[in-house]
Amino acid sequence: MDNEIKDILIKLLEGQTRLETEINGVKNDIKKNSIKLEAIEKKIDIITEVQTSHKE
């Protein structure tokens, strides 16, 4: 009985560790995507400024 509980706890901890690793990976991906979106937004702003000044 004790071994069964120990095995269950070990599996739970292993699962938790895997989830933490995956969550950290997702957080890194979100951070990278946010940086890319900010760069795209800056480029769009520049394009808008150029087009506006070109119109005038």
mmCIF entry with sequence, helices, sheets and N, C-alpha, C, O atoms, coordinates in Angstrom:
data_MODEL
# 
_entry.id   MODEL 
# 
_entity.id                         1 
_entity.type                       polymer 
_entity.pdbx_number_of_molecules   1 
# 
_entity_poly.entity_id                      1 
_entity_poly.type                           'polypeptide(L)' 
_entity_poly.nstd_linkage                   no 
_entity_poly.nstd_monomer                   no 
_entity_poly.pdbx_seq_one_letter_code       MDNEIKDILIKLLEGQTRLETEINGVKNDIKKNSIKLEAIEKKIDIITEVQTSHKE 
_entity_poly.pdbx_seq_one_letter_code_can   MDNEIKDILIKLLEGQTRLETEINGVKNDIKKNSIKLEAIEKKIDIITEVQTSHKE 
_entity_poly.pdbx_strand_id                 A 
# 
loop_
_entity_poly_seq.entity_id 
_entity_poly_seq.num 
_entity_poly_seq.mon_id 
_entity_poly_seq.hetero 
1 1  MET n 
1 2  ASP n 
1 3  ASN n 
1 4  GLU n 
1 5  ILE n 
1 6  LYS n 
1 7  ASP n 
1 8  ILE n 
1 9  LEU n 
1 10 ILE n 
1 11 LYS n 
1 12 LEU n 
1 13 LEU n 
1 14 GLU n 
1 15 GLY n 
1 16 GLN n 
1 17 THR n 
1 18 ARG n 
1 19 LEU n 
1 20 GLU n 
1 21 THR n 
1 22 GLU n 
1 23 ILE n 
1 24 ASN n 
1 25 GLY n 
1 26 VAL n 
1 27 LYS n 
1 28 ASN n 
1 29 ASP n 
1 30 ILE n 
1 31 LYS n 
1 32 LYS n 
1 33 ASN n 
1 34 SER n 
1 35 ILE n 
1 36 LYS n 
1 37 LEU n 
1 38 GLU n 
1 39 ALA n 
1 40 ILE n 
1 41 GLU n 
1 42 LYS n 
1 43 LYS n 
1 44 ILE n 
1 45 ASP n 
1 46 ILE n 
1 47 ILE n 
1 48 THR n 
1 49 GLU n 
1 50 VAL n 
1 51 GLN n 
1 52 THR n 
1 53 SER n 
1 54 HIS n 
1 55 LYS n 
1 56 GLU n 
# 
_struct_asym.id          A 
_struct_asym.entity_id   1 
# 
_struct_conf.conf_type_id            HELX_P 
_struct_conf.id                      HELX_P1 
_struct_conf.pdbx_PDB_helix_id       AA1 
_struct_conf.beg_label_comp_id       ASP 
_struct_conf.beg_label_asym_id       A 
_struct_conf.beg_label_seq_id        2 
_struct_conf.pdbx_beg_PDB_ins_code   ? 
_struct_conf.end_label_comp_id       LYS 
_struct_conf.end_label_asym_id       A 
_struct_conf.end_label_seq_id        55 
_struct_conf.pdbx_end_PDB_ins_code   ? 
_struct_conf.beg_auth_comp_id        ASP 
_struct_conf.beg_auth_asym_id        A 
_struct_conf.beg_auth_seq_id         2 
_struct_conf.end_auth_comp_id        LYS 
_struct_conf.end_auth_asym_id        A 
_struct_conf.end_auth_seq_id         55 
_struct_conf.pdbx_PDB_helix_class    1 
_struct_conf.details                 ? 
_struct_conf.pdbx_PDB_helix_length   54 
# 
_struct_conf_type.id          HELX_P 
_struct_conf_type.criteria    ? 
_struct_conf_type.reference   ? 
# 
loop_
_atom_site.group_PDB 
_atom_site.id 
_atom_site.type_symbol 
_atom_site.label_atom_id 
_atom_site.label_alt_id 
_atom_site.label_comp_id 
_atom_site.label_asym_id 
_atom_site.label_entity_id 
_atom_site.label_seq_id 
_atom_site.pdbx_PDB_ins_code 
_atom_site.Cartn_x 
_atom_site.Cartn_y 
_atom_site.Cartn_z 
_atom_site.occupancy 
_atom_site.B_iso_or_equiv 
_atom_site.pdbx_formal_charge 
_atom_site.auth_seq_id 
_atom_site.auth_comp_id 
_atom_site.auth_asym_id 
_atom_site.auth_atom_id 
_atom_site.pdbx_PDB_model_num 
ATOM 1   N N  . MET A 1 1  ? 0.824  -1.189 0.000   1.00 0.00 ? 1  MET A N  1 
ATOM 2   C CA . MET A 1 1  ? 0.000  0.000  0.000   1.00 0.00 ? 1  MET A CA 1 
ATOM 3   C C  . MET A 1 1  ? 0.873  1.261  0.000   1.00 0.00 ? 1  MET A C  1 
ATOM 4   O O  . MET A 1 1  ? 0.620  2.190  -0.767  1.00 0.00 ? 1  MET A O  1 
ATOM 5   N N  . ASP A 1 2  ? 1.889  1.293  0.849   1.00 0.00 ? 2  ASP A N  1 
ATOM 6   C CA . ASP A 1 2  ? 2.777  2.453  0.907   1.00 0.00 ? 2  ASP A CA 1 
ATOM 7   C C  . ASP A 1 2  ? 3.488  2.674  -0.422  1.00 0.00 ? 2  ASP A C  1 
ATOM 8   O O  . ASP A 1 2  ? 3.655  3.810  -0.867  1.00 0.00 ? 2  ASP A O  1 
ATOM 9   N N  . ASN A 1 3  ? 3.907  1.574  -1.051  1.00 0.00 ? 3  ASN A N  1 
ATOM 10  C CA . ASN A 1 3  ? 4.591  1.683  -2.341  1.00 0.00 ? 3  ASN A CA 1 
ATOM 11  C C  . ASN A 1 3  ? 3.652  2.232  -3.412  1.00 0.00 ? 3  ASN A C  1 
ATOM 12  O O  . ASN A 1 3  ? 4.072  2.996  -4.282  1.00 0.00 ? 3  ASN A O  1 
ATOM 13  N N  . GLU A 1 4  ? 2.385  1.843  -3.346  1.00 0.00 ? 4  GLU A N  1 
ATOM 14  C CA . GLU A 1 4  ? 1.409  2.333  -4.325  1.00 0.00 ? 4  GLU A CA 1 
ATOM 15  C C  . GLU A 1 4  ? 1.230  3.844  -4.175  1.00 0.00 ? 4  GLU A C  1 
ATOM 16  O O  . GLU A 1 4  ? 1.197  4.571  -5.168  1.00 0.00 ? 4  GLU A O  1 
ATOM 17  N N  . ILE A 1 5  ? 1.119  4.301  -2.959  1.00 0.00 ? 5  ILE A N  1 
ATOM 18  C CA . ILE A 1 5  ? 0.959  5.732  -2.703  1.00 0.00 ? 5  ILE A CA 1 
ATOM 19  C C  . ILE A 1 5  ? 2.210  6.474  -3.150  1.00 0.00 ? 5  ILE A C  1 
ATOM 20  O O  . ILE A 1 5  ? 2.130  7.548  -3.745  1.00 0.00 ? 5  ILE A O  1 
ATOM 21  N N  . LYS A 1 6  ? 3.361  5.890  -2.857  1.00 0.00 ? 6  LYS A N  1 
ATOM 22  C CA . LYS A 1 6  ? 4.627  6.509  -3.259  1.00 0.00 ? 6  LYS A CA 1 
ATOM 23  C C  . LYS A 1 6  ? 4.709  6.608  -4.784  1.00 0.00 ? 6  LYS A C  1 
ATOM 24  O O  . LYS A 1 6  ? 5.114  7.640  -5.318  1.00 0.00 ? 6  LYS A O  1 
ATOM 25  N N  . ASP A 1 7  ? 4.326  5.543  -5.480  1.00 0.00 ? 7  ASP A N  1 
ATOM 26  C CA . ASP A 1 7  ? 4.347  5.545  -6.947  1.00 0.00 ? 7  ASP A CA 1 
ATOM 27  C C  . ASP A 1 7  ? 3.391  6.598  -7.510  1.00 0.00 ? 7  ASP A C  1 
ATOM 28  O O  . ASP A 1 7  ? 3.716  7.289  -8.475  1.00 0.00 ? 7  ASP A O  1 
ATOM 29  N N  . ILE A 1 8  ? 2.225  6.712  -6.905  1.00 0.00 ? 8  ILE A N  1 
ATOM 30  C CA . ILE A 1 8  ? 1.247  7.708  -7.353  1.00 0.00 ? 8  ILE A CA 1 
ATOM 31  C C  . ILE A 1 8  ? 1.803  9.114  -7.160  1.00 0.00 ? 8  ILE A C  1 
ATOM 32  O O  . ILE A 1 8  ? 1.690  9.961  -8.047  1.00 0.00 ? 8  ILE A O  1 
ATOM 33  N N  . LEU A 1 9  ? 2.401  9.356  -6.003  1.00 0.00 ? 9  LEU A N  1 
ATOM 34  C CA . LEU A 1 9  ? 2.973  10.678 -5.734  1.00 0.00 ? 9  LEU A CA 1 
ATOM 35  C C  . LEU A 1 9  ? 4.113  11.002 -6.695  1.00 0.00 ? 9  LEU A C  1 
ATOM 36  O O  . LEU A 1 9  ? 4.238  12.136 -7.157  1.00 0.00 ? 9  LEU A O  1 
ATOM 37  N N  . ILE A 1 10 ? 4.935  10.014 -6.992  1.00 0.00 ? 10 ILE A N  1 
ATOM 38  C CA . ILE A 1 10 ? 6.043  10.211 -7.935  1.00 0.00 ? 10 ILE A CA 1 
ATOM 39  C C  . ILE A 1 10 ? 5.496  10.558 -9.314  1.00 0.00 ? 10 ILE A C  1 
ATOM 40  O O  . ILE A 1 10 ? 6.008  11.463 -9.973  1.00 0.00 ? 10 ILE A O  1 
ATOM 41  N N  . LYS A 1 11 ? 4.460  9.846  -9.758  1.00 0.00 ? 11 LYS A N  1 
ATOM 42  C CA . LYS A 1 11 ? 3.860  10.133 -11.065 1.00 0.00 ? 11 LYS A CA 1 
ATOM 43  C C  . LYS A 1 11 ? 3.250  11.527 -11.092 1.00 0.00 ? 11 LYS A C  1 
ATOM 44  O O  . LYS A 1 11 ? 3.353  12.235 -12.094 1.00 0.00 ? 11 LYS A O  1 
ATOM 45  N N  . LEU A 1 12 ? 2.623  11.917 -10.005 1.00 0.00 ? 12 LEU A N  1 
ATOM 46  C CA . LEU A 1 12 ? 2.051  13.263 -9.924  1.00 0.00 ? 12 LEU A CA 1 
ATOM 47  C C  . LEU A 1 12 ? 3.135  14.332 -10.021 1.00 0.00 ? 12 LEU A C  1 
ATOM 48  O O  . LEU A 1 12 ? 2.984  15.321 -10.738 1.00 0.00 ? 12 LEU A O  1 
ATOM 49  N N  . LEU A 1 13 ? 4.223  14.124 -9.294  1.00 0.00 ? 13 LEU A N  1 
ATOM 50  C CA . LEU A 1 13 ? 5.327  15.079 -9.341  1.00 0.00 ? 13 LEU A CA 1 
ATOM 51  C C  . LEU A 1 13 ? 5.973  15.137 -10.727 1.00 0.00 ? 13 LEU A C  1 
ATOM 52  O O  . LEU A 1 13 ? 6.332  16.212 -11.206 1.00 0.00 ? 13 LEU A O  1 
ATOM 53  N N  . GLU A 1 14 ? 6.117  13.990 -11.356 1.00 0.00 ? 14 GLU A N  1 
ATOM 54  C CA . GLU A 1 14 ? 6.684  13.954 -12.703 1.00 0.00 ? 14 GLU A CA 1 
ATOM 55  C C  . GLU A 1 14 ? 5.780  14.694 -13.680 1.00 0.00 ? 14 GLU A C  1 
ATOM 56  O O  . GLU A 1 14 ? 6.254  15.447 -14.530 1.00 0.00 ? 14 GLU A O  1 
ATOM 57  N N  . GLY A 1 15 ? 4.466  14.470 -13.551 1.00 0.00 ? 15 GLY A N  1 
ATOM 58  C CA . GLY A 1 15 ? 3.504  15.170 -14.400 1.00 0.00 ? 15 GLY A CA 1 
ATOM 59  C C  . GLY A 1 15 ? 3.556  16.669 -14.174 1.00 0.00 ? 15 GLY A C  1 
ATOM 60  O O  . GLY A 1 15 ? 3.486  17.452 -15.121 1.00 0.00 ? 15 GLY A O  1 
ATOM 61  N N  . GLN A 1 16 ? 3.678  17.061 -12.922 1.00 0.00 ? 16 GLN A N  1 
ATOM 62  C CA . GLN A 1 16 ? 3.755  18.479 -12.584 1.00 0.00 ? 16 GLN A CA 1 
ATOM 63  C C  . GLN A 1 16 ? 5.008  19.100 -13.190 1.00 0.00 ? 16 GLN A C  1 
ATOM 64  O O  . GLN A 1 16 ? 4.962  20.215 -13.709 1.00 0.00 ? 16 GLN A O  1 
ATOM 65  N N  . THR A 1 17 ? 6.104  18.396 -13.126 1.00 0.00 ? 17 THR A N  1 
ATOM 66  C CA . THR A 1 17 ? 7.360  18.893 -13.697 1.00 0.00 ? 17 THR A CA 1 
ATOM 67  C C  . THR A 1 17 ? 7.229  19.063 -15.207 1.00 0.00 ? 17 THR A C  1 
ATOM 68  O O  . THR A 1 17 ? 7.684  20.061 -15.767 1.00 0.00 ? 17 THR A O  1 
ATOM 69  N N  . ARG A 1 18 ? 6.606  18.084 -15.864 1.00 0.00 ? 18 ARG A N  1 
ATOM 70  C CA . ARG A 1 18 ? 6.402  18.181 -17.310 1.00 0.00 ? 18 ARG A CA 1 
ATOM 71  C C  . ARG A 1 18 ? 5.528  19.388 -17.652 1.00 0.00 ? 18 ARG A C  1 
ATOM 72  O O  . ARG A 1 18 ? 5.824  20.127 -18.591 1.00 0.00 ? 18 ARG A O  1 
ATOM 73  N N  . LEU A 1 19 ? 4.465  19.582 -16.895 1.00 0.00 ? 19 LEU A N  1 
ATOM 74  C CA . LEU A 1 19 ? 3.583  20.726 -17.123 1.00 0.00 ? 19 LEU A CA 1 
ATOM 75  C C  . LEU A 1 19 ? 4.315  22.044 -16.932 1.00 0.00 ? 19 LEU A C  1 
ATOM 76  O O  . LEU A 1 19 ? 4.142  22.974 -17.721 1.00 0.00 ? 19 LEU A O  1 
ATOM 77  N N  . GLU A 1 20 ? 5.126  22.128 -15.894 1.00 0.00 ? 20 GLU A N  1 
ATOM 78  C CA . GLU A 1 20 ? 5.893  23.356 -15.651 1.00 0.00 ? 20 GLU A CA 1 
ATOM 79  C C  . GLU A 1 20 ? 6.831  23.639 -16.819 1.00 0.00 ? 20 GLU A C  1 
ATOM 80  O O  . GLU A 1 20 ? 6.976  24.787 -17.239 1.00 0.00 ? 20 GLU A O  1 
ATOM 81  N N  . THR A 1 21 ? 7.465  22.600 -17.340 1.00 0.00 ? 21 THR A N  1 
ATOM 82  C CA . THR A 1 21 ? 8.368  22.758 -18.473 1.00 0.00 ? 21 THR A CA 1 
ATOM 83  C C  . THR A 1 21 ? 7.607  23.253 -19.694 1.00 0.00 ? 21 THR A C  1 
ATOM 84  O O  . THR A 1 21 ? 8.065  24.159 -20.390 1.00 0.00 ? 21 THR A O  1 
ATOM 85  N N  . GLU A 1 22 ? 6.452  22.662 -19.954 1.00 0.00 ? 22 GLU A N  1 
ATOM 86  C CA . GLU A 1 22 ? 5.644  23.072 -21.101 1.00 0.00 ? 22 GLU A CA 1 
ATOM 87  C C  . GLU A 1 22 ? 5.146  24.499 -20.934 1.00 0.00 ? 22 GLU A C  1 
ATOM 88  O O  . GLU A 1 22 ? 5.146  25.269 -21.894 1.00 0.00 ? 22 GLU A O  1 
ATOM 89  N N  . ILE A 1 23 ? 4.727  24.858 -19.742 1.00 0.00 ? 23 ILE A N  1 
ATOM 90  C CA . ILE A 1 23 ? 4.245  26.219 -19.480 1.00 0.00 ? 23 ILE A CA 1 
ATOM 91  C C  . ILE A 1 23 ? 5.362  27.225 -19.706 1.00 0.00 ? 23 ILE A C  1 
ATOM 92  O O  . ILE A 1 23 ? 5.132  28.284 -20.291 1.00 0.00 ? 23 ILE A O  1 
ATOM 93  N N  . ASN A 1 24 ? 6.555  26.910 -19.256 1.00 0.00 ? 24 ASN A N  1 
ATOM 94  C CA . ASN A 1 24 ? 7.696  27.801 -19.472 1.00 0.00 ? 24 ASN A CA 1 
ATOM 95  C C  . ASN A 1 24 ? 7.983  27.964 -20.956 1.00 0.00 ? 24 ASN A C  1 
ATOM 96  O O  . ASN A 1 24 ? 8.317  29.059 -21.411 1.00 0.00 ? 24 ASN A O  1 
ATOM 97  N N  . GLY A 1 25 ? 7.855  26.875 -21.715 1.00 0.00 ? 25 GLY A N  1 
ATOM 98  C CA . GLY A 1 25 ? 8.047  26.950 -23.165 1.00 0.00 ? 25 GLY A CA 1 
ATOM 99  C C  . GLY A 1 25 ? 7.009  27.844 -23.813 1.00 0.00 ? 25 GLY A C  1 
ATOM 100 O O  . GLY A 1 25 ? 7.327  28.638 -24.699 1.00 0.00 ? 25 GLY A O  1 
ATOM 101 N N  . VAL A 1 26 ? 5.769  27.713 -23.373 1.00 0.00 ? 26 VAL A N  1 
ATOM 102 C CA . VAL A 1 26 ? 4.692  28.540 -23.916 1.00 0.00 ? 26 VAL A CA 1 
ATOM 103 C C  . VAL A 1 26 ? 4.921  30.006 -23.564 1.00 0.00 ? 26 VAL A C  1 
ATOM 104 O O  . VAL A 1 26 ? 4.703  30.888 -24.395 1.00 0.00 ? 26 VAL A O  1 
ATOM 105 N N  . LYS A 1 27 ? 5.360  30.264 -22.335 1.00 0.00 ? 27 LYS A N  1 
ATOM 106 C CA . LYS A 1 27 ? 5.645  31.650 -21.928 1.00 0.00 ? 27 LYS A CA 1 
ATOM 107 C C  . LYS A 1 27 ? 6.735  32.252 -22.807 1.00 0.00 ? 27 LYS A C  1 
ATOM 108 O O  . LYS A 1 27 ? 6.646  33.412 -23.210 1.00 0.00 ? 27 LYS A O  1 
ATOM 109 N N  . ASN A 1 28 ? 7.766  31.459 -23.102 1.00 0.00 ? 28 ASN A N  1 
ATOM 110 C CA . ASN A 1 28 ? 8.852  31.956 -23.969 1.00 0.00 ? 28 ASN A CA 1 
ATOM 111 C C  . ASN A 1 28 ? 8.329  32.257 -25.369 1.00 0.00 ? 28 ASN A C  1 
ATOM 112 O O  . ASN A 1 28 ? 8.698  33.267 -25.969 1.00 0.00 ? 28 ASN A O  1 
ATOM 113 N N  . ASP A 1 29 ? 7.471  31.384 -25.890 1.00 0.00 ? 29 ASP A N  1 
ATOM 114 C CA . ASP A 1 29 ? 6.887  31.604 -27.211 1.00 0.00 ? 29 ASP A CA 1 
ATOM 115 C C  . ASP A 1 29 ? 6.040  32.875 -27.220 1.00 0.00 ? 29 ASP A C  1 
ATOM 116 O O  . ASP A 1 29 ? 6.092  33.654 -28.172 1.00 0.00 ? 29 ASP A O  1 
ATOM 117 N N  . ILE A 1 30 ? 5.269  33.079 -26.170 1.00 0.00 ? 30 ILE A N  1 
ATOM 118 C CA . ILE A 1 30 ? 4.433  34.280 -26.073 1.00 0.00 ? 30 ILE A CA 1 
ATOM 119 C C  . ILE A 1 30 ? 5.310  35.524 -26.048 1.00 0.00 ? 30 ILE A C  1 
ATOM 120 O O  . ILE A 1 30 ? 5.006  36.523 -26.700 1.00 0.00 ? 30 ILE A O  1 
ATOM 121 N N  . LYS A 1 31 ? 6.397  35.456 -25.292 1.00 0.00 ? 31 LYS A N  1 
ATOM 122 C CA . LYS A 1 31 ? 7.311  36.603 -25.206 1.00 0.00 ? 31 LYS A CA 1 
ATOM 123 C C  . LYS A 1 31 ? 7.912  36.922 -26.571 1.00 0.00 ? 31 LYS A C  1 
ATOM 124 O O  . LYS A 1 31 ? 7.969  38.083 -26.976 1.00 0.00 ? 31 LYS A O  1 
ATOM 125 N N  . LYS A 1 32 ? 8.360  35.879 -27.281 1.00 0.00 ? 32 LYS A N  1 
ATOM 126 C CA . LYS A 1 32 ? 8.933  36.076 -28.615 1.00 0.00 ? 32 LYS A CA 1 
ATOM 127 C C  . LYS A 1 32 ? 7.899  36.671 -29.567 1.00 0.00 ? 32 LYS A C  1 
ATOM 128 O O  . LYS A 1 32 ? 8.205  37.584 -30.335 1.00 0.00 ? 32 LYS A O  1 
ATOM 129 N N  . ASN A 1 33 ? 6.680  36.152 -29.511 1.00 0.00 ? 33 ASN A N  1 
ATOM 130 C CA . ASN A 1 33 ? 5.629  36.657 -30.393 1.00 0.00 ? 33 ASN A CA 1 
ATOM 131 C C  . ASN A 1 33 ? 5.279  38.102 -30.066 1.00 0.00 ? 33 ASN A C  1 
ATOM 132 O O  . ASN A 1 33 ? 4.995  38.891 -30.967 1.00 0.00 ? 33 ASN A O  1 
ATOM 133 N N  . SER A 1 34 ? 5.296  38.454 -28.785 1.00 0.00 ? 34 SER A N  1 
ATOM 134 C CA . SER A 1 34 ? 5.014  39.831 -28.394 1.00 0.00 ? 34 SER A CA 1 
ATOM 135 C C  . SER A 1 34 ? 6.072  40.778 -28.954 1.00 0.00 ? 34 SER A C  1 
ATOM 136 O O  . SER A 1 34 ? 5.754  41.867 -29.432 1.00 0.00 ? 34 SER A O  1 
ATOM 137 N N  . ILE A 1 35 ? 7.316  40.355 -28.892 1.00 0.00 ? 35 ILE A N  1 
ATOM 138 C CA . ILE A 1 35 ? 8.414  41.175 -29.433 1.00 0.00 ? 35 ILE A CA 1 
ATOM 139 C C  . ILE A 1 35 ? 8.237  41.342 -30.940 1.00 0.00 ? 35 ILE A C  1 
ATOM 140 O O  . ILE A 1 35 ? 8.416  42.439 -31.469 1.00 0.00 ? 35 ILE A O  1 
ATOM 141 N N  . LYS A 1 36 ? 7.888  40.257 -31.630 1.00 0.00 ? 36 LYS A N  1 
ATOM 142 C CA . LYS A 1 36 ? 7.679  40.333 -33.080 1.00 0.00 ? 36 LYS A CA 1 
ATOM 143 C C  . LYS A 1 36 ? 6.508  41.250 -33.415 1.00 0.00 ? 36 LYS A C  1 
ATOM 144 O O  . LYS A 1 36 ? 6.585  42.039 -34.357 1.00 0.00 ? 36 LYS A O  1 
ATOM 145 N N  . LEU A 1 37 ? 5.430  41.149 -32.652 1.00 0.00 ? 37 LEU A N  1 
ATOM 146 C CA . LEU A 1 37 ? 4.271  42.008 -32.889 1.00 0.00 ? 37 LEU A CA 1 
ATOM 147 C C  . LEU A 1 37 ? 4.606  43.478 -32.673 1.00 0.00 ? 37 LEU A C  1 
ATOM 148 O O  . LEU A 1 37 ? 4.147  44.339 -33.423 1.00 0.00 ? 37 LEU A O  1 
ATOM 149 N N  . GLU A 1 38 ? 5.400  43.762 -31.656 1.00 0.00 ? 38 GLU A N  1 
ATOM 150 C CA . GLU A 1 38 ? 5.826  45.146 -31.415 1.00 0.00 ? 38 GLU A CA 1 
ATOM 151 C C  . GLU A 1 38 ? 6.648  45.668 -32.592 1.00 0.00 ? 38 GLU A C  1 
ATOM 152 O O  . GLU A 1 38 ? 6.487  46.816 -33.006 1.00 0.00 ? 38 GLU A O  1 
ATOM 153 N N  . ALA A 1 39 ? 7.517  44.835 -33.122 1.00 0.00 ? 39 ALA A N  1 
ATOM 154 C CA . ALA A 1 39 ? 8.339  45.243 -34.265 1.00 0.00 ? 39 ALA A CA 1 
ATOM 155 C C  . ALA A 1 39 ? 7.457  45.500 -35.486 1.00 0.00 ? 39 ALA A C  1 
ATOM 156 O O  . ALA A 1 39 ? 7.669  46.468 -36.216 1.00 0.00 ? 39 ALA A O  1 
ATOM 157 N N  . ILE A 1 40 ? 6.477  44.641 -35.702 1.00 0.00 ? 40 ILE A N  1 
ATOM 158 C CA . ILE A 1 40 ? 5.556  44.812 -36.825 1.00 0.00 ? 40 ILE A CA 1 
ATOM 159 C C  . ILE A 1 40 ? 4.746  46.093 -36.660 1.00 0.00 ? 40 ILE A C  1 
ATOM 160 O O  . ILE A 1 40 ? 4.523  46.830 -37.621 1.00 0.00 ? 40 ILE A O  1 
ATOM 161 N N  . GLU A 1 41 ? 4.312  46.346 -35.431 1.00 0.00 ? 41 GLU A N  1 
ATOM 162 C CA . GLU A 1 41 ? 3.537  47.556 -35.161 1.00 0.00 ? 41 GLU A CA 1 
ATOM 163 C C  . GLU A 1 41 ? 4.363  48.810 -35.469 1.00 0.00 ? 41 GLU A C  1 
ATOM 164 O O  . GLU A 1 41 ? 3.846  49.769 -36.043 1.00 0.00 ? 41 GLU A O  1 
ATOM 165 N N  . LYS A 1 42 ? 5.637  48.803 -35.089 1.00 0.00 ? 42 LYS A N  1 
ATOM 166 C CA . LYS A 1 42 ? 6.513  49.947 -35.374 1.00 0.00 ? 42 LYS A CA 1 
ATOM 167 C C  . LYS A 1 42 ? 6.667  50.149 -36.879 1.00 0.00 ? 42 LYS A C  1 
ATOM 168 O O  . LYS A 1 42 ? 6.651  51.280 -37.364 1.00 0.00 ? 42 LYS A O  1 
ATOM 169 N N  . LYS A 1 43 ? 6.815  49.053 -37.612 1.00 0.00 ? 43 LYS A N  1 
ATOM 170 C CA . LYS A 1 43 ? 6.967  49.153 -39.065 1.00 0.00 ? 43 LYS A CA 1 
ATOM 171 C C  . LYS A 1 43 ? 5.692  49.700 -39.705 1.00 0.00 ? 43 LYS A C  1 
ATOM 172 O O  . LYS A 1 43 ? 5.754  50.511 -40.629 1.00 0.00 ? 43 LYS A O  1 
ATOM 173 N N  . ILE A 1 44 ? 4.546  49.257 -39.214 1.00 0.00 ? 44 ILE A N  1 
ATOM 174 C CA . ILE A 1 44 ? 3.271  49.758 -39.735 1.00 0.00 ? 44 ILE A CA 1 
ATOM 175 C C  . ILE A 1 44 ? 3.140  51.248 -39.456 1.00 0.00 ? 44 ILE A C  1 
ATOM 176 O O  . ILE A 1 44 ? 2.670  52.001 -40.308 1.00 0.00 ? 44 ILE A O  1 
ATOM 177 N N  . ASP A 1 45 ? 3.551  51.676 -38.271 1.00 0.00 ? 45 ASP A N  1 
ATOM 178 C CA . ASP A 1 45 ? 3.517  53.104 -37.933 1.00 0.00 ? 45 ASP A CA 1 
ATOM 179 C C  . ASP A 1 45 ? 4.395  53.907 -38.897 1.00 0.00 ? 45 ASP A C  1 
ATOM 180 O O  . ASP A 1 45 ? 4.008  54.985 -39.350 1.00 0.00 ? 45 ASP A O  1 
ATOM 181 N N  . ILE A 1 46 ? 5.563  53.379 -39.200 1.00 0.00 ? 46 ILE A N  1 
ATOM 182 C CA . ILE A 1 46 ? 6.481  54.067 -40.118 1.00 0.00 ? 46 ILE A CA 1 
ATOM 183 C C  . ILE A 1 46 ? 5.860  54.153 -41.513 1.00 0.00 ? 46 ILE A C  1 
ATOM 184 O O  . ILE A 1 46 ? 5.904  55.201 -42.156 1.00 0.00 ? 46 ILE A O  1 
ATOM 185 N N  . ILE A 1 47 ? 5.287  53.053 -41.970 1.00 0.00 ? 47 ILE A N  1 
ATOM 186 C CA . ILE A 1 47 ? 4.639  53.034 -43.288 1.00 0.00 ? 47 ILE A CA 1 
ATOM 187 C C  . ILE A 1 47 ? 3.508  54.052 -43.330 1.00 0.00 ? 47 ILE A C  1 
ATOM 188 O O  . ILE A 1 47 ? 3.343  54.765 -44.320 1.00 0.00 ? 47 ILE A O  1 
ATOM 189 N N  . THR A 1 48 ? 2.733  54.117 -42.261 1.00 0.00 ? 48 THR A N  1 
ATOM 190 C CA . THR A 1 48 ? 1.626  55.074 -42.184 1.00 0.00 ? 48 THR A CA 1 
ATOM 191 C C  . THR A 1 48 ? 2.148  56.505 -42.259 1.00 0.00 ? 48 THR A C  1 
ATOM 192 O O  . THR A 1 48 ? 1.587  57.341 -42.967 1.00 0.00 ? 48 THR A O  1 
ATOM 193 N N  . GLU A 1 49 ? 3.207  56.777 -41.536 1.00 0.00 ? 49 GLU A N  1 
ATOM 194 C CA . GLU A 1 49 ? 3.796  58.128 -41.567 1.00 0.00 ? 49 GLU A CA 1 
ATOM 195 C C  . GLU A 1 49 ? 4.299  58.481 -42.953 1.00 0.00 ? 49 GLU A C  1 
ATOM 196 O O  . GLU A 1 49 ? 4.082  59.596 -43.428 1.00 0.00 ? 49 GLU A O  1 
ATOM 197 N N  . VAL A 1 50 ? 4.966  57.546 -43.603 1.00 0.00 ? 50 VAL A N  1 
ATOM 198 C CA . VAL A 1 50 ? 5.506  57.788 -44.945 1.00 0.00 ? 50 VAL A CA 1 
ATOM 199 C C  . VAL A 1 50 ? 4.379  58.037 -45.920 1.00 0.00 ? 50 VAL A C  1 
ATOM 200 O O  . VAL A 1 50 ? 4.455  58.960 -46.732 1.00 0.00 ? 50 VAL A O  1 
ATOM 201 N N  . GLN A 1 51 ? 3.334  57.230 -45.857 1.00 0.00 ? 51 GLN A N  1 
ATOM 202 C CA . GLN A 1 51 ? 2.208  57.405 -46.786 1.00 0.00 ? 51 GLN A CA 1 
ATOM 203 C C  . GLN A 1 51 ? 1.502  58.736 -46.534 1.00 0.00 ? 51 GLN A C  1 
ATOM 204 O O  . GLN A 1 51 ? 1.096  59.414 -47.478 1.00 0.00 ? 51 GLN A O  1 
ATOM 205 N N  . THR A 1 52 ? 1.358  59.105 -45.276 1.00 0.00 ? 52 THR A N  1 
ATOM 206 C CA . THR A 1 52 ? 0.692  60.359 -44.933 1.00 0.00 ? 52 THR A CA 1 
ATOM 207 C C  . THR A 1 52 ? 1.511  61.545 -45.449 1.00 0.00 ? 52 THR A C  1 
ATOM 208 O O  . THR A 1 52 ? 0.956  62.475 -46.036 1.00 0.00 ? 52 THR A O  1 
ATOM 209 N N  . SER A 1 53 ? 2.816  61.514 -45.234 1.00 0.00 ? 53 SER A N  1 
ATOM 210 C CA . SER A 1 53 ? 3.661  62.618 -45.704 1.00 0.00 ? 53 SER A CA 1 
ATOM 211 C C  . SER A 1 53 ? 3.735  62.629 -47.231 1.00 0.00 ? 53 SER A C  1 
ATOM 212 O O  . SER A 1 53 ? 3.862  63.696 -47.832 1.00 0.00 ? 53 SER A O  1 
ATOM 213 N N  . HIS A 1 54 ? 3.661  61.495 -47.844 1.00 0.00 ? 54 HIS A N  1 
ATOM 214 C CA . HIS A 1 54 ? 3.701  61.412 -49.304 1.00 0.00 ? 54 HIS A CA 1 
ATOM 215 C C  . HIS A 1 54 ? 2.423  62.015 -49.908 1.00 0.00 ? 54 HIS A C  1 
ATOM 216 O O  . HIS A 1 54 ? 2.469  62.670 -50.949 1.00 0.00 ? 54 HIS A O  1 
ATOM 217 N N  . LYS A 1 55 ? 1.281  61.785 -49.240 1.00 0.00 ? 55 LYS A N  1 
ATOM 218 C CA . LYS A 1 55 ? 0.006  62.351 -49.686 1.00 0.00 ? 55 LYS A CA 1 
ATOM 219 C C  . LYS A 1 55 ? 0.049  63.880 -49.649 1.00 0.00 ? 55 LYS A C  1 
ATOM 220 O O  . LYS A 1 55 ? -0.468 64.560 -50.536 1.00 0.00 ? 55 LYS A O  1 
ATOM 221 N N  . GLU A 1 56 ? 0.676  64.388 -48.605 1.00 0.00 ? 56 GLU A N  1 
ATOM 222 C CA . GLU A 1 56 ? 0.709  65.838 -48.405 1.00 0.00 ? 56 GLU A CA 1 
ATOM 223 C C  . GLU A 1 56 ? 1.734  66.427 -49.326 1.00 0.00 ? 56 GLU A C  1 
ATOM 224 O O  . GLU A 1 56 ? 1.935  67.642 -49.330 1.00 0.00 ? 56 GLU A O  1 
# 
